Amino acid sequence: MTRASVLDARVSAAEGVLRAALAHGTATCAVLEVGDADGVRGRVALGRLSTGADAAPADADTIFDLASLTKVLATTLLAMRLEESGRCAATDRVARWWPAWYGPERDATTLADLLAHASGLPAHRCLYEGRRGALAFADAICRMPLEAPLRRAAVYSDLGFILLGVILERIGDAGFGTQIAALLRGLTDAPLAYRPPPAWRPRTASTGWEAWRQRELIGEVNDANTWAMDGVAAHAGLFGTAQAVGDVGRAVLRALNDKPVDGLASPATVRRYATRRSDVPGTTRALGWDTMTPTSSCGRFMSPTAVGHTGFTGTSLWIDDVRDAYVVLLTNRVATGATADAMRALRQGVHDAVFQPAS
């Protein structure tokens, strides 16, 4: 069989996994894109945009709330670009850029520690309940007790990325959203943005009813902390299509294979950010990225150097430099209330179908 026919069969197998998951209520819709450094090799769109009986069908142009994919599609790429421009270094201490972050447990924390979830900050707090705006959030985060000592464990933390976002805004001397918009324009022409315009709403997947805001969220960010920051944050907030996510994933894949990409940092910097931290016990985290383990969302068969990330709403991007492949999986699992375990099983099944060893 040719490589193309093998990939067609694997995408077809992944489609079967998706159909079964949607039938069991894991999401109302899903879009899958599989590609390599040269382009898209397969795309599948299934389901409907919401739980409503008259909901429109999903298609390749469906827009999803990308949730924590924002961490790698926006924040990590911006950190790389600012470092390469000489404005900062990953080894810079946080206190250099944000003096309110101080104290014996904090003084040695670096930007890399925030990127790698090694600062000791907790995963999440409902800051939206009493505050508005990134500056108010950063102030609260700087006064928050740490959950672990610096670099002693990886505690996946939205809060660390919120703080990182205000720091990158200061380093770049421009609004965070403005910097991200300029960066993404250089990597994709497909829809990928914060605060999606009303014209996108008819093709946007619902993320379901939200109790805090007492309404169904369609084109409005699911994450309440991001909502309280006017929809623009370093940890969440981007909306986009599978094509847009694939364009960025393909650019990263090319850089990981030592091919320079306009609009992206140098291959050496991209590789450094994609390398797992060796000084944090038990971590799977690189700078921004997560890395391959056989029990994670990437499934059993990706290469050891593969990197990726997931999003709470049911999204993921995984990139395998050795296999020259990337996989974008976008769903709206929160619209049906599906569990994290169900979503993990779906992700693993899809990735195993795409990367299964040749028989």
PyMOL commands that set and color helices and strands:
alter all, ss='L'
color gray80, all
select helices_A, chain A and resi 3-23+67-84+94-97+111-115+127-129+134-142+158-172+176-185+198-203+224-227+242-256+267-273+333-335+340-355
alter helices_A, ss='H'
color red, helices_A
select strands_A, chain A and resi 29-36+39-47+64-65+192-193+209-210+215-216+239-240+290-291+307-311+315-320+325-331
alter strands_A, ss='S'
color yellow, strands_A
deselect
rebuild
show_as cartoon
